[in-house]
């Protein structure tokens, strides 16, 4: 919880900026919220009891228990069990109580106060505390029992450090038989956890130690393993290691994997499954490199080596070559479920059109155009039809709304959001709604939307008929100045909105593993540079959690990316996701392709889908802002051609709802489905096509 404390002030500002008139919320008053923020800040920063005077009179306020929990957490190193137990007794079942229990159990383990730990411990608090509980058992002089103490842990590929003494004790007690060691090595190897394999291999029987070490080497240093494998005996475990080594080597050095496979393929009696896995990996990574043999390799793969990924990449490579006959053959070779996907239906129509079968192509384009996706909008432009968007609205039910708001957990969720503690607010929200029926979840999402808590609507309304609730799923949040800042930056407001929706799904406190922050997911270093270039104020990375600051800097950075790529929003979107230098490489290699063919050939799955998602979102936000939309193809300019902002008289497309028989959401497997994929929940793309 400490990072939340540090960001209290900026999160509070973010909540206010994102909120749609929170003063109308009945659960708390402005005075209560102001006093809560003050007391909470004091509790989290100073601990002790200084907060109590500031919180006097808030005892009945829904989120009052969070203040005391913050103070206790601050004082964790000096707390005694009696104070913690007292808090747990007064607030049973509450999230801050559960967090305090976990945190204090960790502190007791640090103190090695195993008696107090055992008195407070409850099962189900996570692997780390489970292992501390087993350490407590060992400290009492008790023996471990594998079936009851270790079996569940043993099935996991990796475990926290607190489990190391337990695993060592299990080994010393003779519980880790050779079969048990291999069972966990297999789990860890399948998950790519070479460190776990390396730690277990020395405990194998003398005859198996080298085989275990070969598996670890295959995972940790596949190039060396592939070289050394020429001297390994042909045993089942060494075959397993060879398979891992060649698969992983192919990912980074497909040509080196080729050479190793030529040498090792005849040396080891690999199973059909193992051979297929190796052939699959080598062909697939040759494909992501778009080398000259890629298409032939993919087409020649035996059935045992084919997967959905290899079949799709066969299409991508053929399309990138503009070999329409080969592309049609590759499309025909897709699995039935793949053929039904909007992406491949769109490209089947495109290929048929290039092969002179315009009537058949137009029929497929018209079918795809019934879907409110990137491919649906692109298909609509191909056959010059309106965009198929079928909005719906929710009927209000004041009685049910009042009942839902009266639930303590929901009351706490909205109040925590109102005071800027969004992370904990989402946890309270989930605790209330987990397992609830769809109608209740939609009602809650609509309430959140009306209170300005937009990300709850975006994430909750993500399937079935709820996809038609465009007002809630694509909020405009005009008070954040998106339209104004986009205009000042020289970019289109619908595109800026689309980037926000794709990057963070309107979570103003979003933070990625790469440290990108806020609505538009800016890295602090990037933001600082943008601020300096544009003569804007900069007060550090924490300011990126303030929506207005984030949008000012994010729109300027978007503008920089657009200028780098001749103004093209689609290429600038790719650069925003994968980095401009990667896009430069792709443009150098395949820059003569039409935009739709270029996008389908982007090696990174995340970036391919990101570009499609942003371009589709831009259409929807254009419609939300203007009642119609610029053609998506107008934003998909050819590489090298300049893109200029649309004039007031630019041709725009109508948006209509097709007949009910065909007005259905796109299949959820479609890569360009209009669902959130915030960067805060994913890592930056670093290798081609993570789907493999």
C-alpha positions as CSV (number, residue, x, y, z in Angstrom):
1,X,0.0,0.0,0.0
2,X,3.0,2.4,0.4
3,X,3.1,3.5,-3.3
4,X,-0.6,4.4,-2.9
5,X,0.2,6.6,0.1
6,X,2.9,8.4,-1.8
7,X,0.6,9.2,-4.7
8,X,-2.4,10.3,-2.5
9,X,-2.2,13.9,-3.5
10,X,-1.9,13.4,-7.3
11,X,-4.5,10.6,-7.2
12,X,-6.9,12.9,-5.4
13,X,-6.5,15.5,-8.1
14,X,-6.9,12.8,-10.8
15,X,-10.1,11.6,-9.2
16,X,-11.5,15.2,-9.2
17,X,-10.5,15.8,-12.8
18,X,-12.0,12.6,-14.0
19,X,-15.1,12.7,-11.8
20,X,-18.4,14.0,-13.3
21,X,-19.7,16.2,-10.5
22,X,-18.9,14.0,-7.5
23,X,-20.6,16.5,-5.3
24,X,-23.9,14.9,-6.2
25,X,-22.8,11.6,-4.7
26,X,-24.8,10.9,-1.5
27,X,-22.4,8.5,0.2
28,X,-20.1,11.2,1.3
29,X,-19.8,15.0,1.5
30,X,-17.0,17.2,0.3
31,X,-16.2,18.1,3.9
32,X,-15.9,14.4,4.8
33,X,-13.7,13.7,1.8
34,X,-11.4,16.6,2.5
35,X,-11.0,15.6,6.1
36,X,-10.4,12.0,5.1
37,X,-7.6,13.0,2.7
38,X,-5.9,15.0,5.4
39,X,-6.2,12.3,8.1
40,X,-5.2,9.6,5.7
41,X,-2.1,11.5,4.5
42,X,-1.1,12.0,8.1
43,X,-1.7,8.4,9.0
44,X,0.2,7.0,6.0
45,X,3.2,9.4,6.3
46,X,3.6,9.7,10.1
47,X,1.8,6.8,11.6
48,X,1.1,7.0,15.4
49,X,-2.1,8.7,16.5
50,X,-1.7,12.2,15.1
51,X,-4.4,11.4,12.5
52,X,-7.1,10.9,15.2
53,X,-7.8,14.6,15.8
54,X,-8.1,15.2,12.1
55,X,-10.5,12.2,11.7
56,X,-12.7,13.1,14.7
57,X,-16.3,12.8,13.6
58,X,-15.6,10.5,10.7
59,X,-16.1,7.3,12.6
60,X,-19.3,6.5,10.7
61,X,-17.8,7.5,7.3
62,X,-17.7,4.4,5.1
63,X,-13.9,4.3,4.5
64,X,-12.8,5.5,8.0
65,X,-11.2,2.1,8.7
66,X,-8.6,2.8,6.0
67,X,-7.2,5.6,8.0
68,X,-6.2,3.5,11.0
69,X,-5.0,0.7,8.7
70,X,-2.7,3.2,7.0
71,X,-1.2,4.3,10.4
72,X,-0.7,0.7,11.5
73,X,1.0,-0.2,8.3
74,X,3.3,2.8,8.7
75,X,4.2,1.5,12.1
76,X,4.5,-2.1,11.1
77,X,8.1,-2.6,12.5
78,X,7.1,-1.5,16.0
79,X,3.6,-3.0,16.2
80,X,2.6,-5.7,18.7
81,X,0.2,-8.5,17.9
82,X,-2.5,-7.2,20.3
83,X,-3.0,-3.9,18.3
84,X,-3.3,-5.8,15.1
85,X,-5.6,-8.4,16.5
86,X,-7.8,-5.6,17.9
87,X,-8.1,-4.0,14.5
88,X,-8.9,-7.3,12.9
89,X,-11.6,-8.0,15.5
90,X,-13.2,-4.6,14.8
91,X,-13.1,-4.8,11.0
92,X,-13.5,-8.4,10.1
93,X,-13.8,-9.2,6.4
94,X,-12.7,-5.8,5.2
95,X,-9.9,-5.3,2.6
96,X,-7.7,-3.1,4.9
97,X,-7.9,-5.8,7.6
98,X,-6.9,-8.5,5.2
99,X,-4.0,-6.3,3.9
100,X,-2.9,-5.6,7.5
101,X,-3.0,-9.3,8.4
102,X,-0.8,-10.1,5.4
103,X,1.6,-7.3,6.0
104,X,2.0,-8.0,9.7
105,X,2.4,-11.8,9.1
106,X,5.3,-10.9,6.9
107,X,6.7,-8.7,9.7
108,X,6.3,-11.5,12.2
109,X,8.1,-13.8,9.8
110,X,10.9,-11.3,9.6
111,X,11.1,-11.2,13.4
112,X,10.9,-15.0,13.4
113,X,8.2,-14.7,16.0
114,X,6.7,-18.0,14.9
115,X,4.3,-18.3,17.9
116,X,2.6,-15.0,17.1
117,X,2.7,-15.9,13.4
118,X,0.9,-19.2,13.9
119,X,-1.8,-17.5,16.1
120,X,-2.6,-15.0,13.4
121,X,-2.1,-17.1,10.3
122,X,-5.0,-18.1,8.0
123,X,-4.7,-20.4,5.0
124,X,-5.1,-19.0,1.5
125,X,-3.0,-15.8,1.9
126,X,-0.6,-16.6,-0.9
127,X,2.4,-18.8,-1.4
128,X,4.8,-16.6,0.5
129,X,2.9,-16.8,3.7
130,X,2.1,-20.4,3.1
131,X,5.8,-21.1,3.1
132,X,6.4,-18.9,6.2
133,X,3.7,-21.0,7.9
134,X,5.7,-24.1,7.0
135,X,8.8,-22.4,8.3
136,X,6.9,-21.9,11.6
137,X,6.1,-25.6,11.6
138,X,9.8,-26.5,11.1
139,X,10.7,-24.1,13.9
140,X,8.4,-26.0,16.2
141,X,10.5,-29.1,15.4
142,X,7.7,-30.7,13.4
143,X,8.4,-32.7,10.2
144,X,6.9,-31.8,6.8
145,X,4.3,-34.0,5.2
146,X,4.7,-33.8,1.4
147,X,1.1,-34.6,0.5
148,X,-0.4,-32.0,2.9
149,X,2.3,-29.4,3.1
150,X,4.1,-29.5,-0.2
151,X,2.0,-31.0,-3.0
152,X,0.1,-27.8,-4.0
153,X,3.3,-25.8,-4.0
154,X,5.2,-28.4,-5.9
155,X,2.9,-28.0,-8.9
156,X,4.0,-24.4,-9.4
157,X,6.7,-23.4,-11.8
158,X,8.2,-20.7,-9.5
159,X,7.9,-19.9,-5.8
160,X,8.8,-17.0,-3.6
161,X,12.0,-16.9,-1.7
162,X,10.2,-17.7,1.6
163,X,9.8,-21.2,0.1
164,X,13.5,-21.9,-0.3
165,X,14.1,-23.0,3.4
166,X,11.0,-25.2,3.2
167,X,12.2,-26.9,-0.1
168,X,15.7,-27.4,1.5
169,X,14.1,-29.0,4.5
170,X,11.9,-31.2,2.4
171,X,15.1,-32.3,0.6
172,X,16.9,-33.0,3.9
173,X,14.0,-35.0,5.1
174,X,14.1,-37.2,2.0
175,X,10.8,-36.0,0.7
176,X,12.1,-34.9,-2.7
177,X,12.3,-38.2,-4.6
178,X,13.7,-38.4,-8.1
179,X,10.2,-38.7,-9.5
180,X,9.0,-35.6,-7.6
181,X,12.0,-33.6,-8.6
182,X,11.4,-34.4,-12.3
183,X,7.7,-33.6,-12.0
184,X,8.5,-30.1,-10.9
185,X,11.4,-29.7,-13.3
186,X,8.9,-30.6,-16.1
187,X,6.4,-28.0,-14.9
188,X,9.2,-25.3,-14.6
189,X,10.7,-26.2,-18.0
190,X,7.3,-25.9,-19.7
191,X,7.0,-22.5,-18.2
192,X,10.5,-21.5,-19.2
193,X,11.7,-21.2,-15.6
194,X,15.3,-22.1,-16.1
195,X,16.4,-20.9,-12.7
196,X,14.0,-23.3,-11.0
197,X,15.3,-26.2,-13.0
198,X,18.9,-25.3,-12.3
199,X,18.2,-25.2,-8.5
200,X,16.6,-28.6,-8.5
201,X,18.9,-30.5,-10.9
202,X,21.8,-31.1,-8.4
203,X,19.4,-33.0,-6.1
204,X,18.5,-35.5,-8.8
205,X,20.0,-39.0,-8.7
206,X,23.6,-39.2,-9.8
207,X,22.6,-40.7,-13.1
208,X,20.1,-37.9,-13.8
209,X,22.0,-34.8,-12.6
210,X,23.6,-34.1,-16.0
211,X,20.3,-34.5,-17.8
212,X,18.7,-32.0,-15.4
213,X,21.5,-29.6,-16.0
214,X,21.1,-30.0,-19.7
215,X,17.4,-28.9,-19.5
216,X,18.4,-25.9,-17.4
217,X,21.1,-25.0,-19.9
218,X,18.7,-25.3,-22.8
219,X,16.4,-22.8,-21.1
220,X,19.1,-20.4,-19.9
221,X,21.7,-20.6,-22.7
222,X,20.1,-22.3,-25.7
223,X,23.0,-21.5,-28.1
224,X,25.5,-23.2,-25.9
225,X,23.2,-26.1,-25.2
226,X,22.6,-26.6,-29.0
227,X,26.3,-26.7,-29.5
228,X,27.1,-29.0,-26.6
229,X,24.2,-31.4,-27.5
230,X,26.4,-32.9,-30.2
231,X,28.2,-34.8,-27.3
232,X,25.1,-35.7,-25.3
233,X,23.9,-39.3,-25.2
234,X,20.6,-40.0,-26.9
235,X,18.3,-40.3,-23.8
236,X,14.7,-39.2,-23.3
237,X,15.7,-36.3,-21.0
238,X,18.4,-35.1,-23.4
239,X,15.8,-35.1,-26.2
240,X,13.7,-32.9,-24.0
241,X,16.6,-30.6,-23.5
242,X,17.4,-30.5,-27.2
243,X,13.8,-29.6,-28.0
244,X,13.8,-26.7,-25.6
245,X,17.2,-25.5,-26.8
246,X,16.2,-25.4,-30.5
247,X,12.8,-23.8,-29.8
248,X,14.4,-21.0,-27.8
249,X,17.4,-20.6,-30.1
250,X,15.0,-20.2,-33.1
251,X,13.3,-17.2,-31.3
252,X,16.5,-15.1,-31.4
253,X,18.7,-16.8,-34.1
254,X,16.6,-18.7,-36.6
255,X,19.5,-19.3,-38.9
256,X,21.6,-20.7,-36.1
257,X,18.7,-22.9,-35.1
258,X,18.6,-24.2,-38.7
259,X,22.2,-25.3,-38.6
260,X,21.8,-26.9,-35.2
261,X,18.7,-28.8,-36.3
262,X,20.5,-30.1,-39.3
263,X,23.2,-31.6,-37.0
264,X,21.0,-32.8,-34.1
265,X,17.9,-33.9,-36.0
266,X,19.4,-37.2,-37.0
267,X,21.4,-37.7,-33.8
268,X,18.5,-37.9,-31.4
269,X,15.5,-40.2,-31.7
270,X,13.0,-37.4,-31.1
271,X,9.3,-38.0,-30.9
272,X,7.0,-36.8,-33.6
273,X,5.7,-34.2,-31.2
274,X,9.2,-32.9,-30.4
275,X,10.1,-32.8,-34.1
276,X,7.0,-30.9,-34.8
277,X,7.6,-28.4,-32.0
278,X,11.1,-27.7,-33.3
279,X,10.1,-27.4,-37.0
280,X,7.2,-25.1,-35.9
281,X,9.5,-22.7,-34.0
282,X,12.1,-22.5,-36.8
283,X,9.6,-21.9,-39.5
284,X,7.7,-19.4,-37.4
285,X,10.7,-17.3,-36.6
286,X,11.9,-17.3,-40.1
287,X,8.5,-16.0,-40.9
288,X,8.6,-13.1,-38.5
289,X,11.9,-12.2,-40.1
290,X,10.2,-12.3,-43.5
291,X,13.2,-14.1,-45.0
292,X,13.0,-15.4,-48.5
293,X,12.4,-19.0,-47.5
294,X,9.7,-18.2,-44.9
295,X,6.6,-18.9,-47.1
296,X,7.9,-22.1,-48.5
297,X,8.9,-23.4,-45.0
298,X,5.4,-22.6,-43.6
299,X,3.7,-24.2,-46.5
300,X,5.8,-27.3,-46.2
301,X,5.3,-27.9,-42.5
302,X,3.9,-31.3,-41.8
303,X,0.5,-31.5,-40.0
304,X,2.2,-32.4,-36.7
305,X,4.1,-29.1,-36.8
306,X,1.2,-26.8,-37.7
307,X,-0.6,-24.5,-35.2
308,X,-2.9,-21.6,-35.5
309,X,0.2,-19.3,-35.4
310,X,2.0,-21.0,-38.3
311,X,-1.2,-21.0,-40.4
312,X,-1.7,-17.3,-39.7
313,X,1.9,-16.4,-40.4
314,X,1.7,-18.3,-43.7
315,X,-1.1,-15.8,-44.7
316,X,0.8,-12.8,-43.4
317,X,4.0,-13.6,-45.3
318,X,2.1,-14.3,-48.5
319,X,0.2,-11.0,-48.1
320,X,3.5,-9.1,-47.5
321,X,4.8,-10.6,-50.7
322,X,1.6,-9.7,-52.4
323,X,1.5,-13.3,-53.8
324,X,-2.2,-13.5,-54.1
325,X,-2.4,-17.1,-55.2
326,X,-0.2,-18.2,-52.3
327,X,-2.2,-16.0,-50.0
328,X,-5.5,-17.7,-51.0
329,X,-4.0,-21.1,-50.5
330,X,-2.8,-20.0,-47.0
331,X,-6.3,-18.7,-46.2
332,X,-7.8,-22.0,-47.4
333,X,-5.4,-23.8,-45.0
334,X,-6.6,-21.9,-41.9
335,X,-8.6,-23.8,-39.2
336,X,-12.4,-23.3,-39.4
337,X,-12.5,-21.0,-36.4
338,X,-9.7,-18.8,-38.0
339,X,-11.6,-18.6,-41.2
340,X,-14.6,-17.1,-39.4
341,X,-12.5,-14.4,-37.9
342,X,-13.1,-10.9,-39.2
343,X,-9.4,-10.3,-40.0
344,X,-9.1,-13.3,-42.3
345,X,-12.5,-12.8,-43.9
346,X,-11.4,-9.2,-44.8
347,X,-8.2,-10.4,-46.3
348,X,-9.9,-13.3,-48.2
349,X,-12.1,-10.6,-49.8
350,X,-9.0,-8.5,-50.6
351,X,-7.2,-11.4,-52.1
352,X,-10.2,-12.5,-54.2
353,X,-10.5,-8.9,-55.4
354,X,-6.9,-8.9,-56.5
355,X,-7.4,-12.2,-58.3
356,X,-10.3,-10.7,-60.3
357,X,-13.2,-12.2,-58.4
358,X,-14.8,-8.9,-57.5
359,X,-18.3,-10.1,-57.0
360,X,-17.3,-12.7,-54.5
361,X,-15.0,-10.3,-52.8
362,X,-17.7,-7.6,-52.5
363,X,-20.1,-10.1,-50.9
364,X,-17.5,-10.9,-48.2
365,X,-16.6,-7.2,-47.7
366,X,-20.3,-6.4,-47.1
367,X,-20.5,-9.2,-44.5
368,X,-17.5,-8.0,-42.6
369,X,-18.7,-4.4,-42.8
370,X,-21.6,-5.4,-40.5
371,X,-19.1,-5.4,-37.6
372,X,-17.9,-2.4,-35.6
373,X,-14.3,-3.3,-35.7
374,X,-11.2,-2.1,-37.6
375,X,-11.8,-4.8,-40.3
376,X,-15.4,-4.0,-40.4
377,X,-14.7,-0.3,-41.0
378,X,-12.0,-1.0,-43.5
379,X,-14.4,-3.4,-45.4
380,X,-17.1,-0.7,-45.3
381,X,-14.8,1.7,-47.1
382,X,-14.0,-1.0,-49.7
383,X,-17.6,-1.3,-50.7
384,X,-18.6,2.3,-49.9
385,X,-21.2,1.5,-47.2
386,X,-22.0,3.3,-44.0
387,X,-20.4,2.2,-40.7
388,X,-22.4,-0.4,-38.8
389,X,-22.6,0.8,-35.2
390,X,-25.7,-0.2,-33.2
391,X,-25.8,1.8,-29.9
392,X,-28.1,1.0,-27.1
393,X,-28.8,2.6,-23.8
394,X,-29.6,1.4,-20.3
395,X,-33.0,2.0,-18.7
396,X,-32.6,3.6,-15.2
397,X,-33.9,1.6,-12.2
398,X,-33.7,4.0,-9.3
399,X,-34.8,1.3,-6.8
400,X,-32.1,-1.1,-7.8
401,X,-29.5,1.6,-8.0
402,X,-30.3,2.8,-4.5
403,X,-30.1,-0.8,-3.2
404,X,-26.7,-1.3,-4.9
405,X,-25.3,2.0,-3.6
406,X,-26.5,1.0,-0.1
407,X,-24.3,-2.1,-0.1
408,X,-21.3,-1.3,2.2
409,X,-18.7,-2.6,-0.2
410,X,-20.1,-0.5,-3.1
411,X,-20.4,2.5,-0.9
412,X,-16.7,2.1,0.1
413,X,-15.7,1.6,-3.5
414,X,-17.3,4.9,-4.7
415,X,-15.9,6.8,-1.7
416,X,-12.4,5.4,-2.2
417,X,-12.6,6.5,-5.8
418,X,-13.9,9.9,-4.8
419,X,-10.9,10.5,-2.5
420,X,-8.3,9.3,-5.0
421,X,-7.5,5.8,-3.8
422,X,-8.4,4.2,-7.0
423,X,-6.4,1.0,-6.7
424,X,-8.2,0.0,-3.5
425,X,-11.5,1.3,-4.9
426,X,-11.2,-1.3,-7.7
427,X,-10.6,-4.0,-5.2
428,X,-13.7,-3.1,-3.2
429,X,-15.6,-3.0,-6.5
430,X,-14.5,-6.4,-7.5
431,X,-15.2,-7.9,-4.1
432,X,-18.8,-6.6,-4.3
433,X,-19.5,-7.7,-7.9
434,X,-17.6,-11.0,-8.3
435,X,-20.1,-13.7,-9.1
436,X,-23.0,-11.2,-9.4
437,X,-25.4,-11.5,-12.4
438,X,-24.8,-9.6,-15.6
439,X,-27.7,-7.1,-15.0
440,X,-26.2,-6.1,-11.6
441,X,-22.8,-5.7,-13.1
442,X,-24.1,-3.5,-15.9
443,X,-26.1,-1.4,-13.5
444,X,-22.9,-0.9,-11.4
445,X,-20.9,0.0,-14.5
446,X,-23.5,2.6,-15.5
447,X,-23.5,4.1,-12.0
448,X,-19.7,4.3,-12.2
449,X,-19.8,5.9,-15.6
450,X,-22.3,8.6,-14.4
451,X,-20.0,9.3,-11.4
452,X,-17.0,9.7,-13.7
453,X,-15.3,6.4,-12.8
454,X,-15.0,5.5,-16.5
455,X,-12.6,2.6,-16.4
456,X,-15.2,0.5,-14.4
457,X,-17.6,0.9,-17.3
458,X,-14.9,0.1,-19.9
459,X,-13.8,-3.1,-18.2
460,X,-17.3,-4.3,-17.1
461,X,-19.2,-3.8,-20.3
462,X,-16.9,-6.0,-22.4
463,X,-19.1,-8.7,-23.8
464,X,-22.4,-9.6,-25.4
465,X,-25.1,-6.9,-25.7
466,X,-23.1,-4.7,-23.3
467,X,-20.8,-4.0,-26.2
468,X,-23.5,-1.7,-27.7
469,X,-23.3,0.7,-24.7
470,X,-21.0,3.0,-26.6
471,X,-21.7,6.1,-24.4
472,X,-20.4,4.2,-21.3
473,X,-17.6,2.3,-23.1
474,X,-16.2,5.3,-25.0
475,X,-16.5,8.2,-22.6
476,X,-15.8,11.7,-23.8
477,X,-14.7,13.3,-20.5
478,X,-14.7,16.7,-22.1
479,X,-13.6,18.4,-18.8
480,X,-10.1,16.9,-19.2
481,X,-9.5,19.2,-22.2
482,X,-8.8,16.5,-24.7
483,X,-10.4,18.4,-27.6
484,X,-8.6,21.6,-26.7
485,X,-5.2,20.0,-26.1
486,X,-5.4,17.9,-29.3
487,X,-6.2,21.1,-31.3
488,X,-3.2,22.9,-29.7
489,X,-1.0,20.0,-30.5
490,X,-2.1,19.9,-34.1
491,X,-3.7,16.4,-34.0
492,X,-7.3,15.1,-34.2
493,X,-9.3,14.8,-31.0
494,X,-10.8,11.4,-31.9
495,X,-7.4,10.0,-32.3
496,X,-6.2,11.4,-29.0
497,X,-9.3,9.9,-27.3
498,X,-8.6,6.6,-29.0
499,X,-5.1,6.5,-27.7
500,X,-6.3,7.2,-24.1
501,X,-8.9,4.4,-24.5
502,X,-6.4,1.9,-25.8
503,X,-3.6,2.8,-23.5
504,X,-5.3,3.0,-20.1
505,X,-9.0,2.5,-20.6
506,X,-9.3,5.8,-18.6
507,X,-7.4,4.5,-15.5
508,X,-5.7,7.7,-14.5
509,X,-3.5,5.8,-12.1
510,X,-2.4,3.2,-14.6
511,X,1.3,2.2,-14.4
512,X,3.0,-0.3,-16.7
513,X,5.8,-2.6,-16.0
514,X,8.0,-0.3,-18.0
515,X,6.9,2.6,-15.7
516,X,4.6,4.3,-18.3
517,X,2.1,6.3,-16.3
518,X,-1.4,7.8,-16.5
519,X,-4.1,8.1,-19.1
520,X,-1.8,8.2,-22.1
521,X,0.9,6.0,-20.6
522,X,3.9,8.3,-20.8
523,X,7.3,7.4,-19.4
524,X,8.6,10.0,-17.0
525,X,11.8,10.5,-19.2
526,X,9.7,11.0,-22.3
527,X,7.4,13.3,-20.6
528,X,10.2,15.4,-19.3
529,X,11.7,15.7,-22.8
530,X,8.4,16.6,-24.3
531,X,7.8,19.3,-21.7
532,X,11.2,20.8,-22.3
533,X,10.7,20.9,-26.1
534,X,7.3,22.5,-25.8
535,X,8.2,25.0,-23.0
536,X,5.7,23.3,-20.6
537,X,6.0,22.9,-16.9
538,X,7.3,19.7,-15.5
539,X,7.1,18.6,-11.8
540,X,8.2,15.0,-12.0
541,X,6.8,11.6,-12.8
542,X,4.1,11.7,-10.2
543,X,2.4,14.6,-12.1
544,X,1.6,12.1,-14.9
545,X,-1.2,10.7,-12.7
546,X,-3.0,14.1,-13.1
547,X,-5.2,13.7,-16.1
548,X,-4.8,17.3,-17.3
549,X,-1.0,17.2,-17.1
550,X,-0.9,13.7,-18.8
551,X,-3.1,14.8,-21.7
552,X,-1.2,18.0,-22.3
553,X,2.1,16.1,-22.6
554,X,0.6,13.0,-24.3
555,X,-1.0,15.0,-27.1
556,X,2.3,16.8,-27.7
557,X,4.2,13.4,-27.9
558,X,1.5,12.1,-30.2
559,X,2.1,15.1,-32.4
560,X,5.8,14.4,-32.5
561,X,5.2,10.8,-33.6
562,X,2.8,12.1,-36.3
563,X,5.3,14.6,-37.6
564,X,7.9,11.9,-37.8
565,X,5.7,9.8,-40.0
566,X,4.3,12.4,-42.4
567,X,1.3,13.0,-40.1
568,X,-0.1,9.4,-40.5
569,X,-2.1,8.6,-37.4
570,X,-1.8,4.8,-38.0
571,X,2.0,4.8,-38.3
572,X,2.3,7.2,-35.4
573,X,0.1,4.8,-33.3
574,X,2.5,2.0,-34.1
575,X,5.4,4.1,-33.0
576,X,3.6,5.1,-29.8
577,X,3.3,1.4,-29.0
578,X,6.5,-0.2,-30.3
579,X,8.8,2.8,-30.5
580,X,9.7,4.9,-33.6
581,X,12.9,3.0,-34.3
582,X,11.1,-0.3,-34.7
583,X,8.6,1.3,-37.0
584,X,11.5,2.8,-39.0
585,X,12.9,-0.7,-39.4
586,X,9.5,-2.1,-40.6
587,X,9.1,0.8,-43.0
588,X,12.5,0.2,-44.5
589,X,11.7,-3.4,-45.0
590,X,8.1,-3.2,-46.2
591,X,7.3,0.5,-46.7
592,X,5.9,0.0,-50.2
593,X,2.9,-2.0,-49.0
594,X,-0.6,-0.7,-48.7
595,X,-1.4,0.3,-45.1
596,X,-3.7,-2.7,-44.4
597,X,-1.0,-5.1,-45.7
598,X,1.7,-3.3,-43.7
599,X,-0.4,-3.6,-40.5
600,X,-1.0,-7.3,-41.0
601,X,2.7,-7.8,-41.5
602,X,3.8,-6.1,-38.3
603,X,5.9,-8.7,-36.4
604,X,4.7,-7.8,-33.0
605,X,1.2,-9.1,-32.2
606,X,0.7,-6.5,-29.6
607,X,1.5,-3.7,-32.0
608,X,-0.6,-5.1,-34.8
609,X,-3.6,-5.3,-32.6
610,X,-2.9,-1.9,-31.0
611,X,-2.9,-0.1,-34.4
612,X,-6.1,-1.8,-35.4
613,X,-7.7,-1.0,-32.1
614,X,-6.7,2.6,-32.1
615,X,-7.9,3.2,-35.6
616,X,-11.2,1.6,-34.8
617,X,-11.6,3.6,-31.6
618,X,-10.8,6.8,-33.6
619,X,-13.8,6.1,-35.8
620,X,-16.1,5.5,-32.8
621,X,-14.9,8.6,-31.0
622,X,-15.3,10.6,-34.2
623,X,-18.9,9.4,-34.4
624,X,-19.4,10.2,-30.7
625,X,-18.1,13.7,-31.1
626,X,-19.7,14.5,-34.5
627,X,-22.5,12.1,-35.2
628,X,-20.7,10.7,-38.2
629,X,-17.1,9.8,-39.0
630,X,-14.2,10.3,-41.3
631,X,-13.5,7.2,-43.4
632,X,-11.0,5.0,-41.6
633,X,-9.1,4.7,-44.9
634,X,-8.5,8.5,-44.9
635,X,-6.4,8.1,-41.8
636,X,-4.6,5.1,-43.3
637,X,-2.5,7.0,-45.8
638,X,0.2,5.3,-47.8
639,X,3.7,5.4,-46.4
640,X,5.4,8.5,-47.6
641,X,2.3,10.3,-48.5
642,X,1.5,13.3,-46.3
643,X,-1.5,13.3,-44.1
644,X,-3.3,16.6,-43.4
645,X,-5.9,17.3,-40.8
646,X,-9.4,17.1,-42.3
647,X,-11.1,20.4,-43.3
648,X,-14.5,21.3,-42.0
649,X,-16.0,20.3,-45.3
650,X,-14.3,16.9,-45.5
651,X,-16.4,14.0,-46.7
652,X,-17.7,12.0,-43.7
653,X,-19.4,8.7,-43.5
654,X,-22.8,8.0,-42.0
655,X,-23.3,5.5,-39.2
656,X,-26.2,3.2,-39.3
657,X,-27.4,0.1,-37.5
658,X,-27.9,-2.9,-39.8
659,X,-30.9,-5.1,-39.6
660,X,-31.1,-7.2,-36.3
661,X,-30.3,-10.4,-38.1
662,X,-26.8,-9.2,-38.8
663,X,-26.3,-6.6,-36.0
664,X,-24.1,-8.6,-33.8
665,X,-20.9,-7.9,-31.9
666,X,-17.7,-9.1,-33.5
667,X,-16.4,-12.5,-32.3
668,X,-14.2,-12.0,-29.3
669,X,-11.3,-13.8,-31.0
670,X,-11.0,-11.0,-33.6
671,X,-7.7,-9.2,-33.0
672,X,-9.3,-5.8,-33.5
673,X,-12.2,-6.3,-31.0
674,X,-13.1,-3.1,-29.4
675,X,-12.0,-4.1,-25.9
676,X,-9.4,-2.5,-23.6
677,X,-5.9,-3.6,-23.5
678,X,-4.2,-1.0,-21.4
679,X,-0.4,-0.8,-21.6
680,X,-0.5,-0.9,-17.8
681,X,-1.5,-4.5,-18.0
682,X,1.0,-5.6,-20.5
683,X,4.7,-5.4,-21.2
684,X,6.2,-3.5,-24.0
685,X,6.7,-5.6,-27.1
686,X,10.3,-6.9,-27.2
687,X,10.1,-10.0,-29.4
688,X,8.1,-10.8,-32.5
689,X,4.6,-12.1,-32.1
690,X,4.1,-13.1,-28.4
691,X,1.1,-15.3,-29.5
692,X,3.6,-18.1,-30.2
